[in-house]
């Protein structure tokens, strides 16, 4: 297996995070091997799935009040509040043989890297089809994938901390009566690295564990790399035309 390119990125606005993921996906053929990127979100943000309605899912006034960003992803799935977490993205060509062609098997392979990363920090994690990872019966990571023109892009979150109350203050619920029940239900079903370890962990330390997980799962090395100028230029173009545009984010 060839060495992977590894980009330990910083904290960026939601629109640029999604633009960089897409730029890497579009240009990954020009790389000798897959790209793994770790990043965070500043300001905090909500991303909605490609098929969702922003106005139906998100309390936009509350986002404005709390200075929380929002963006529509190119991947499916539900609304996600990005707060204290490490987000990863993984891109490779379908014909590289790095991940299986079957969707469920490719999820299992890529999520297997996270499972091994959790193992490195002493947590017994399990992959639950189609796209979740659990620890002690609670969800600690959600993942989403898309395939375009022979390229696989998967990205997902690893929760350092979880603030369910804040999350539900930003998301719309069917009725106020249900809000309390939903919050309690999610608190029972969702966990975080710090809750499971019962101690604080930095973004950088978590990144080290997850890097080890990718290296073990794929029997390769993640070599520090950086974006090419072509990727950065394309990301700026995509951000302007799509992820920062009202037309894209409010399209449904």
TORNULO-848842 format. One line per field, with one value per residue: residue in three letters; x, y, z of N, C-alpha, C in turn. Coordinates in steps of 0.1 Angstrom, whole numbers, plus 2048, in hexadecimal, padded with zeros to 3 digits. Layout:
BEGIN
aa ALA; ...
nu X; ...
nv Y; ...
nw Z; ...
cau X; ...
cav Y; ...
caw Z; ...
cu X; ...
cv Y; ...
cw Z; ...
//
This chain:
BEGIN
aa UNK; UNK; UNK; UNK; UNK; UNK; UNK; UNK; UNK; UNK; UNK; UNK; UNK; UNK; UNK; UNK; UNK; UNK; UNK; UNK; UNK; UNK; UNK; UNK; UNK; UNK; UNK; UNK; UNK; UNK; UNK; UNK; UNK; UNK; UNK; UNK; UNK; UNK; UNK; UNK; UNK; UNK; UNK; UNK; UNK; UNK; UNK; UNK; UNK; UNK; UNK; UNK; UNK; UNK; UNK; UNK; UNK; UNK; UNK; UNK; UNK; UNK; UNK; UNK; UNK; UNK; UNK; UNK; UNK; UNK; UNK; UNK; UNK; UNK; UNK; UNK; UNK; UNK; UNK; UNK; UNK; UNK; UNK; UNK; UNK; UNK; UNK; UNK; UNK; UNK; UNK; UNK; UNK; UNK; UNK; UNK; UNK; UNK; UNK; UNK; UNK; UNK; UNK; UNK; UNK; UNK; UNK; UNK; UNK; UNK; UNK; UNK; UNK; UNK; UNK; UNK; UNK; UNK; UNK; UNK; UNK; UNK; UNK; UNK; UNK; UNK; UNK; UNK; UNK; UNK; UNK; UNK; UNK; UNK; UNK; UNK; UNK; UNK; UNK; UNK; UNK; UNK; UNK; UNK; UNK; UNK; UNK; UNK; UNK; UNK; UNK; UNK; UNK; UNK; UNK; UNK; UNK; UNK; UNK; UNK; UNK; UNK; UNK; UNK; UNK; UNK; UNK; UNK; UNK; UNK; UNK; UNK; UNK; UNK; UNK; UNK; UNK; UNK; UNK; UNK; UNK; UNK; UNK; UNK; UNK; UNK; UNK; UNK; UNK; UNK; UNK; UNK; UNK; UNK; UNK; UNK; UNK; UNK; UNK; UNK; UNK; UNK; UNK; UNK; UNK; UNK; UNK; UNK; UNK; UNK; UNK; UNK; UNK; UNK; UNK; UNK; UNK; UNK; UNK; UNK; UNK; UNK; UNK; UNK; UNK; UNK; UNK; UNK; UNK; UNK; UNK; UNK; UNK; UNK; UNK; UNK; UNK; UNK; UNK; UNK; UNK; UNK; UNK; UNK; UNK; UNK; UNK; UNK; UNK; UNK; UNK; UNK
nu 809; 807; 815; 800; 7F3; 7F3; 7E1; 7E2; 7CD; 7C2; 7AA; 78D; 775; 754; 74C; 764; 770; 75F; 763; 77E; 77F; 771; 781; 799; 78E; 787; 7A0; 7B0; 7B9; 7D0; 7E2; 7FB; 7F0; 7D5; 7C5; 7C5; 7B5; 7B4; 7A0; 791; 775; 76F; 75E; 74A; 733; 715; 710; 6FC; 6ED; 6EF; 6D5; 6C4; 6AE; 6B8; 6AA; 695; 6A3; 6B4; 6B8; 6BB; 6BB; 6C4; 6DD; 6E9; 6E8; 6F9; 710; 716; 720; 714; 70F; 709; 710; 721; 71D; 705; 6ED; 6E6; 6E0; 6FD; 70D; 72A; 742; 755; 76A; 77C; 77E; 780; 78B; 78B; 799; 79A; 7A1; 789; 793; 7AB; 7AD; 7B0; 79A; 77C; 766; 74B; 732; 72B; 73F; 755; 750; 753; 76E; 77C; 771; 77C; 796; 791; 786; 79D; 7AD; 79F; 7A3; 7BE; 7BE; 7B4; 798; 77C; 770; 755; 74B; 72C; 716; 704; 717; 721; 735; 739; 73E; 73D; 722; 719; 716; 733; 73E; 734; 730; 734; 730; 739; 739; 749; 74F; 761; 76F; 773; 766; 767; 75B; 75B; 752; 763; 75B; 767; 75D; 73A; 71E; 700; 6E9; 6EF; 6F1; 6D6; 6CA; 6D0; 6C6; 6A7; 689; 66E; 659; 656; 64F; 65B; 675; 684; 683; 690; 6AA; 6B2; 6B2; 6C6; 6DC; 6DE; 6E6; 6FD; 720; 741; 764; 771; 75E; 75E; 778; 77B; 78B; 79C; 7A4; 7BA; 7B5; 7CC; 7D8; 7C4; 7C4; 7DD; 7D8; 7C4; 7D1; 7E4; 7D1; 7C8; 7E0; 7E4; 7CD; 7CE; 7E7; 7FD; 810; 809; 813; 81E; 80F; 805; 7EC; 7EA; 7F1; 7DF; 7CA; 7C2; 7BB; 7A5; 795; 78E; 780; 76A; 75F; 756; 744; 732; 731; 730; 71B; 6F9; 6E7; 6EF; 6EF; 6D5; 6C6; 6B2
nv 7F4; 816; 833; 849; 86B; 882; 89B; 8B0; 8C5; 8E7; 8FA; 904; 919; 90C; 90C; 90C; 8F5; 8E1; 8E7; 8E1; 8C6; 8BD; 8C7; 8B8; 89F; 8A1; 8A4; 88F; 87B; 884; 881; 86A; 857; 850; 86B; 877; 88C; 89F; 8B5; 8D3; 8E8; 90A; 928; 914; 8FC; 8F2; 8D7; 8CC; 8B0; 8A7; 8A3; 8B0; 8CA; 8EA; 8FE; 8F0; 8DF; 8EE; 907; 925; 93F; 93B; 931; 948; 958; 94B; 94B; 935; 922; 916; 8FC; 8EA; 8C8; 8B3; 89A; 881; 87A; 886; 8A5; 8B4; 8BF; 8D1; 8D3; 8CF; 8BC; 8A4; 8A4; 88F; 889; 874; 86A; 858; 847; 832; 81C; 817; 803; 806; 808; 7F4; 7EE; 7EB; 7FD; 7FB; 7EB; 7FB; 810; 802; 7FC; 815; 821; 80F; 817; 82C; 81E; 80F; 824; 82D; 817; 819; 82D; 81F; 81A; 805; 803; 7FF; 7F9; 801; 7F8; 80F; 823; 82B; 82E; 81F; 821; 80F; 80B; 823; 83E; 84C; 855; 861; 85C; 864; 85E; 863; 85D; 866; 868; 852; 855; 852; 863; 866; 873; 87C; 87F; 881; 881; 896; 8A4; 8A6; 8BA; 8B8; 8C7; 8E0; 8DA; 8D2; 8EA; 8F7; 8E9; 8E1; 8D3; 8BB; 8C2; 8D7; 8C9; 8B1; 8B6; 8B4; 898; 88F; 89A; 88D; 873; 873; 879; 861; 851; 85B; 862; 86D; 871; 87C; 877; 85B; 855; 863; 879; 897; 89D; 8A8; 8B7; 8B3; 89C; 889; 888; 87C; 861; 859; 85B; 846; 831; 832; 82B; 811; 803; 805; 7FB; 80C; 82B; 84B; 867; 888; 8A2; 8BC; 8D3; 8D6; 8F2; 8F3; 8E5; 8F6; 90D; 903; 8FC; 915; 920; 90D; 912; 92C; 92A; 917; 90B; 922; 92F; 93C; 930; 915; 90B; 90F; 900; 8EC
nw 800; 7F7; 806; 818; 812; 82B; 83B; 854; 85D; 866; 878; 868; 856; 850; 834; 826; 830; 825; 80A; 806; 80B; 7F5; 7E0; 7E4; 7DF; 7C4; 7B8; 7BF; 7AF; 7A5; 7B8; 7C6; 7D8; 7F0; 802; 823; 83A; 857; 86A; 879; 884; 880; 881; 899; 88A; 877; 863; 848; 838; 816; 80A; 81B; 829; 831; 83E; 84A; 85B; 86B; 885; 87B; 885; 89F; 89A; 88F; 8A5; 8B7; 8A9; 898; 87C; 85C; 843; 825; 81E; 805; 809; 814; 82F; 851; 864; 873; 890; 893; 8AA; 8C5; 8B8; 8A3; 881; 865; 843; 827; 809; 7EB; 7CC; 7BB; 7AD; 7B8; 7CA; 7E5; 7F6; 7FA; 7DE; 7E3; 7F4; 810; 81A; 815; 826; 83E; 83D; 83C; 853; 864; 869; 87B; 890; 898; 89F; 8B6; 8C5; 8CA; 8DE; 8F2; 8F1; 8EB; 8CE; 8B5; 894; 886; 86F; 859; 85A; 873; 891; 8B0; 8D4; 8F1; 8ED; 8E4; 8CC; 8BE; 8A8; 888; 865; 842; 81F; 7FD; 7D9; 7BC; 79A; 79A; 7B2; 7D5; 7F1; 813; 831; 854; 877; 896; 8B7; 8CF; 8E5; 8EF; 8EC; 8F1; 8F8; 8EE; 8D3; 8CC; 8D0; 8BA; 8A5; 894; 8A1; 89F; 8B1; 8CE; 8E4; 8E0; 8E2; 8FB; 8FF; 8E9; 8ED; 904; 8FB; 8E7; 8F7; 904; 8F0; 8E3; 8E5; 8F0; 8EB; 901; 915; 916; 91C; 933; 937; 92C; 90A; 8F0; 8CF; 8BF; 8CB; 8C8; 8AD; 8A9; 8B2; 8A0; 888; 88C; 88B; 870; 863; 86D; 865; 849; 843; 83E; 83B; 847; 839; 840; 82E; 817; 80A; 7E7; 7D2; 7BD; 7C8; 7DD; 7CF; 7C0; 7D5; 7E0; 7CB; 7CA; 7E3; 7E1; 7CB; 7D4; 7F1; 801; 7F8; 7F6; 7E6; 7E3; 7FE; 806; 7F5; 7F7
cau 800; 80F; 813; 7F5; 7F6; 7EC; 7E1; 7DD; 7C9; 7BD; 79C; 789; 767; 74C; 74B; 771; 772; 759; 76A; 78B; 77C; 76D; 78D; 7A1; 787; 788; 7AE; 7B7; 7C0; 7DD; 7EB; 7FF; 7E9; 7CA; 7C8; 7BE; 7B5; 7AE; 79D; 787; 76C; 76F; 756; 742; 72A; 70D; 710; 6F1; 6EE; 6EC; 6C7; 6BC; 6AA; 6BE; 6A0; 68E; 6AB; 6BD; 6B3; 6C4; 6BC; 6CC; 6EB; 6EE; 6EA; 705; 71B; 718; 71F; 70C; 713; 704; 71A; 71E; 719; 6F8; 6ED; 6DF; 6E7; 707; 712; 738; 746; 762; 76C; 785; 778; 789; 786; 794; 796; 7A2; 79A; 783; 79B; 7B8; 7AD; 7B2; 78E; 774; 75C; 73D; 731; 72B; 74D; 75E; 74D; 759; 77D; 780; 76E; 785; 7A1; 78D; 785; 7AA; 7B1; 799; 7AA; 7CB; 7BD; 7AE; 78A; 778; 766; 750; 744; 71E; 712; 70C; 721; 724; 73E; 734; 746; 734; 714; 715; 71C; 73E; 742; 72C; 738; 72C; 738; 734; 742; 747; 759; 76B; 776; 76B; 768; 760; 75F; 754; 756; 767; 757; 76F; 753; 72D; 715; 6F3; 6DF; 6F2; 6ED; 6C8; 6C6; 6D2; 6BE; 699; 683; 660; 651; 65D; 64C; 664; 683; 68A; 684; 69B; 6B7; 6B5; 6B4; 6D3; 6E5; 6E0; 6EB; 709; 72A; 74D; 771; 774; 755; 762; 785; 77A; 795; 79D; 7AD; 7BB; 7B3; 7D8; 7DA; 7BA; 7C9; 7E8; 7D2; 7BD; 7DC; 7E8; 7C6; 7C8; 7EC; 7E2; 7C2; 7D2; 7F4; 804; 814; 803; 81E; 819; 80F; 7FE; 7E4; 7F1; 7EC; 7D4; 7BF; 7BE; 7B4; 799; 78C; 789; 775; 75E; 759; 74F; 738; 729; 72E; 72D; 70F; 6EB; 6E0; 6F3; 6EC; 6C7; 6C1; 6A6
cav 800; 822; 83D; 853; 879; 886; 8A9; 8B4; 8D3; 8EE; 8FD; 90C; 91A; 901; 90C; 908; 8E7; 8D8; 8E9; 8DA; 8B7; 8BB; 8C9; 8AC; 894; 8A3; 8A4; 884; 873; 88A; 87D; 85C; 84F; 857; 876; 877; 899; 8A2; 8C3; 8D8; 8F2; 917; 925; 908; 8FC; 8E7; 8D3; 8C4; 8A6; 8AC; 8A3; 8B7; 8D8; 8F2; 906; 8E6; 8D8; 8F6; 913; 92E; 94A; 937; 930; 955; 95D; 944; 94B; 928; 922; 90A; 8F8; 8DE; 8BF; 8AC; 88C; 880; 879; 890; 8B1; 8B1; 8CB; 8CF; 8DB; 8CA; 8AF; 8A3; 89F; 88A; 886; 869; 86A; 84F; 843; 825; 812; 816; 7F7; 809; 805; 7EB; 7F5; 7EB; 809; 7F7; 7E6; 807; 817; 7FA; 7FD; 823; 822; 806; 820; 833; 814; 80C; 830; 82D; 80C; 81E; 834; 817; 819; 7FA; 808; 7F6; 7FE; 7FD; 7FC; 810; 82D; 830; 828; 820; 81D; 80C; 80B; 831; 843; 855; 85A; 860; 85D; 865; 85B; 866; 859; 86E; 866; 848; 859; 851; 86C; 864; 87C; 879; 886; 87A; 88A; 898; 8A6; 8A7; 8C3; 8B4; 8D2; 8EB; 8D5; 8D3; 8F8; 8FC; 8E1; 8E1; 8C6; 8BB; 8CA; 8DA; 8BE; 8A6; 8BA; 8AE; 88A; 88D; 89D; 881; 867; 875; 878; 853; 84A; 862; 864; 874; 86C; 880; 870; 84D; 854; 86A; 883; 8A0; 89A; 8B3; 8B4; 8AD; 88F; 880; 886; 872; 854; 856; 858; 838; 828; 831; 823; 803; 7FD; 804; 7F6; 816; 837; 858; 871; 896; 8A9; 8C9; 8D5; 8DC; 8FF; 8F0; 8E1; 902; 916; 8FD; 8FD; 923; 921; 905; 918; 938; 927; 90D; 90A; 92F; 935; 939; 927; 907; 907; 90F; 8FA; 8E4
caw 800; 7F6; 811; 816; 815; 838; 83D; 861; 85A; 872; 87A; 85C; 854; 84A; 826; 821; 833; 81B; 7FD; 806; 809; 7E7; 7D7; 7E5; 7D8; 7B5; 7B3; 7C6; 7A5; 7A3; 7C3; 7C5; 7E1; 7F6; 80B; 830; 83F; 864; 86B; 882; 87E; 887; 88D; 899; 87F; 874; 854; 845; 82E; 808; 807; 825; 828; 83B; 846; 852; 865; 874; 88A; 875; 88E; 8AA; 894; 88E; 8B3; 8BD; 89F; 893; 86E; 856; 836; 81F; 819; 7F9; 80D; 81A; 83E; 859; 868; 87D; 897; 894; 8B5; 8C9; 8B1; 898; 875; 85C; 836; 821; 7FB; 7E2; 7C0; 7BD; 7A6; 7BF; 7D2; 7F3; 7FD; 7F1; 7D6; 7E9; 7FD; 81F; 81D; 815; 833; 849; 83C; 840; 862; 86B; 86D; 887; 89A; 89C; 8A6; 8C3; 8CC; 8CF; 8EA; 8FC; 8F0; 8E3; 8C4; 8AB; 888; 885; 861; 84E; 85B; 881; 89A; 8BE; 8DF; 8FC; 8E8; 8E1; 8C0; 8C0; 89B; 87D; 859; 836; 813; 7EF; 7CF; 7B0; 78F; 79D; 7BE; 7E1; 7FB; 81F; 83C; 860; 883; 8A3; 8C1; 8DB; 8EF; 8E9; 8F3; 8EB; 8FA; 8E4; 8C5; 8CA; 8D0; 8AC; 89C; 896; 8A5; 89A; 8BA; 8DA; 8ED; 8DE; 8E3; 907; 8FD; 8DF; 8F3; 90D; 8F2; 8E1; 902; 907; 8E4; 8DD; 8EF; 8EB; 8EF; 90F; 91E; 917; 923; 940; 938; 921; 8FF; 8E6; 8C1; 8BA; 8D1; 8C2; 89F; 8A9; 8B3; 894; 87E; 88E; 887; 862; 85F; 870; 85C; 83B; 842; 836; 842; 844; 838; 840; 821; 817; 7FE; 7DC; 7CE; 7B5; 7D1; 7E4; 7C5; 7BD; 7E1; 7E1; 7C0; 7CE; 7EE; 7DC; 7C3; 7DA; 7FF; 808; 7F0; 7FC; 7DC; 7E7; 80C; 808; 7E9; 7F8
cu 809; 80C; 808; 7FA; 7ED; 7ED; 7DA; 7DA; 7C4; 7AE; 798; 77A; 760; 74D; 759; 774; 76C; 75F; 777; 789; 779; 779; 796; 79B; 789; 796; 7B6; 7BE; 7CE; 7E7; 7EF; 7F7; 7DE; 7CF; 7BF; 7C0; 7AE; 7AC; 792; 77F; 76D; 769; 74F; 737; 720; 70E; 703; 6F4; 6EA; 6DD; 6BE; 6B8; 6B0; 6B4; 697; 696; 6B2; 6B6; 6BD; 6C6; 6C5; 6DB; 6F1; 6F1; 6F7; 711; 720; 716; 716; 710; 70C; 70F; 717; 71B; 70B; 6F8; 6E6; 6E7; 6F1; 70C; 721; 73D; 754; 764; 778; 77D; 783; 783; 790; 790; 7A0; 79A; 794; 78B; 7A9; 7B9; 7AF; 7A6; 785; 76A; 74E; 73D; 732; 739; 757; 75C; 755; 769; 782; 77D; 777; 791; 79E; 78C; 793; 7B0; 7AC; 7A0; 7B7; 7CA; 7B5; 79F; 786; 76C; 762; 749; 736; 719; 705; 718; 724; 72F; 739; 73F; 73D; 726; 710; 71C; 727; 743; 738; 733; 72F; 735; 731; 73E; 73F; 752; 764; 773; 76D; 770; 760; 765; 756; 759; 75A; 765; 761; 766; 745; 724; 707; 6E9; 6E2; 6EE; 6DF; 6C2; 6C7; 6CA; 6AF; 694; 675; 657; 659; 65B; 656; 672; 68A; 68D; 68F; 6A9; 6BB; 6B9; 6C2; 6DE; 6E8; 6E7; 6F9; 713; 736; 759; 774; 76B; 75A; 76F; 785; 786; 795; 7A7; 7AE; 7B8; 7C0; 7DB; 7D0; 7BF; 7D4; 7E2; 7CB; 7C7; 7E1; 7DE; 7C6; 7D4; 7EA; 7D8; 7C6; 7E0; 7FD; 80A; 80D; 80E; 819; 81A; 807; 7F5; 7ED; 7EA; 7DF; 7C7; 7B9; 7B6; 7A6; 78F; 786; 77E; 769; 757; 751; 742; 72E; 727; 72C; 721; 702; 6E4; 6E3; 6ED; 6DD; 6BF; 6B5; 69C
cv 80C; 82B; 846; 861; 87C; 895; 8AC; 8C3; 8DA; 8F0; 907; 90E; 90F; 900; 908; 8FA; 8DE; 8DB; 8E2; 8CB; 8B5; 8BD; 8BD; 8A0; 895; 8A1; 898; 87B; 878; 887; 86E; 852; 857; 862; 875; 885; 899; 8B1; 8C6; 8E3; 8FF; 922; 918; 908; 8F1; 8E3; 8CA; 8BB; 8AC; 8AD; 8AA; 8C5; 8E0; 8F8; 8FC; 8E0; 8E1; 903; 91E; 93B; 947; 936; 93E; 95B; 958; 944; 93D; 928; 916; 908; 8EB; 8D5; 8BA; 89E; 88C; 87F; 885; 89C; 8AE; 8BF; 8C9; 8D9; 8D6; 8BC; 8AF; 89D; 89A; 889; 87C; 869; 861; 84C; 835; 81A; 810; 809; 7F9; 806; 7FC; 7F4; 7F6; 7F5; 805; 7F2; 7F1; 80F; 80F; 7FB; 80B; 825; 819; 80D; 827; 829; 810; 818; 831; 822; 811; 826; 82C; 815; 80D; 7FF; 7FE; 7FE; 7F8; 802; 805; 81A; 833; 828; 82A; 81B; 81B; 80E; 819; 836; 84D; 85B; 857; 863; 85D; 863; 85F; 861; 860; 86B; 85E; 84C; 857; 85C; 868; 86D; 879; 880; 87C; 884; 88B; 89B; 8A7; 8B0; 8C1; 8C0; 8DD; 8E6; 8D6; 8E1; 8FE; 8F5; 8E2; 8D3; 8C7; 8C3; 8CC; 8D0; 8B3; 8A9; 8B4; 8A0; 887; 88F; 891; 875; 868; 874; 869; 84C; 84F; 864; 86B; 86D; 86F; 879; 862; 84C; 85A; 873; 88C; 89A; 8A5; 8AE; 8AD; 89F; 885; 87E; 87C; 863; 850; 853; 84A; 82E; 827; 828; 814; 7FC; 7FB; 7FF; 800; 821; 843; 863; 87F; 89C; 8B6; 8CA; 8DA; 8EA; 8FD; 8EC; 8EE; 90C; 910; 8FE; 90B; 925; 91A; 90C; 924; 934; 91E; 90F; 917; 936; 932; 92F; 918; 903; 907; 908; 8F1; 8E9
cw 800; 803; 80E; 819; 821; 83A; 84B; 860; 867; 872; 86F; 85D; 84D; 83B; 820; 824; 828; 80D; 7FB; 804; 7FB; 7DD; 7D8; 7DD; 7C9; 7AF; 7B8; 7BC; 7A2; 7AE; 7C1; 7CE; 7E8; 7FF; 818; 836; 84D; 865; 876; 87C; 887; 87E; 88D; 88F; 87F; 866; 853; 839; 820; 805; 811; 822; 833; 844; 84E; 85D; 86F; 878; 886; 87E; 89A; 8A6; 894; 89C; 8B9; 8B4; 89B; 884; 869; 848; 832; 81A; 80C; 7FC; 813; 829; 844; 85D; 874; 883; 899; 89F; 8B9; 8C3; 8A8; 88C; 86C; 84E; 830; 812; 7F4; 7D6; 7C2; 7B7; 7AD; 7C7; 7E1; 7FB; 7F4; 7E9; 7DC; 7F4; 80C; 823; 81D; 822; 83E; 849; 841; 84F; 86A; 870; 87A; 893; 8A0; 8A4; 8B5; 8CC; 8D2; 8DB; 8F5; 8FC; 8E7; 8DA; 8BB; 8A0; 888; 878; 862; 850; 869; 888; 8A9; 8C8; 8EB; 8F9; 8E4; 8D5; 8C4; 8B3; 890; 870; 84D; 82A; 807; 7E5; 7C2; 7A6; 793; 7A9; 7CA; 7EB; 807; 82A; 848; 86C; 88E; 8AE; 8CD; 8E7; 8E8; 8F2; 8EC; 8EC; 8F0; 8D6; 8C3; 8CB; 8C2; 8A2; 89E; 899; 8A1; 8A4; 8C7; 8E5; 8EC; 8E1; 8EF; 905; 8F4; 8E5; 8FC; 906; 8EC; 8EC; 906; 8FC; 8DF; 8E8; 8E9; 8F0; 8FE; 919; 921; 91E; 931; 942; 92C; 916; 8F5; 8D8; 8BC; 8BF; 8CA; 8B3; 89F; 8AA; 8A6; 888; 87F; 889; 878; 85D; 862; 866; 84E; 838; 83A; 840; 83E; 844; 837; 833; 823; 80A; 7F3; 7D9; 7C6; 7BE; 7D9; 7DB; 7C2; 7C9; 7E3; 7D6; 7C4; 7D9; 7EA; 7D4; 7CA; 7E9; 807; 801; 7F6; 7F3; 7E0; 7F4; 80E; 7FC; 7EB; 802
//
